[in-house]
Amino acid sequence: LKLGLIYIGMIFVVYFAIGLGILRAVRFSEDPHFVARAGSWILIGLGVINLLEYFFPAFPIKLRMPAAAGDKTNELLKQATVPATIGVGLLVGLCTFPCSGGVYVSIISLLNAKTTLAWGVSYLALYNVLFVLPLIVILFSAGNRIAAKSWARWERENSRRIRLWYGLAMVILGAAMLILVIA
């Protein structure tokens, strides 16, 4: 539990730090919606890649952690120490950001366009708490071997369907932001 909470804390720190950097960069733009539009298109593109992976499993572009990073992560996980866990959280946070970054950039752009900096940072912190909340639930569920095995089996059996639903959600969210929010 201790190492799991450290790992989740690092994911939070990495995403929050990236978010603060993006929020700061967005503030320099004269057009408050430029980055939101770009983020929406990136989100749609990532969703389309998920859909292509679902319908064409041999599609060459995969939204996954690079193999080298995955190998390093597994190597660090076997050490089961606090420094190794911090390293894994940092590595996973940085490597998985491109997969969820489209939504994140879009949200940050909207925060920039619709709020003050103080409110934007507050909402960014809240977003990141909600982002890691499922990880906390999974961590505490994993303490129950029956629940952990059941969850792992469900994920293996439904991984393709999950990709389909993620892809659809990303395309719909990106399009909705372009049509309803930014327009």
PyMOL commands that set and color helices and strands:
alter all, ss='L'
color gray80, all
select helices_A, chain A and resi 2-27+34-55+67-79+82-114+117-142+145-182
alter helices_A, ss='H'
color red, helices_A
deselect
rebuild
show_as cartoon
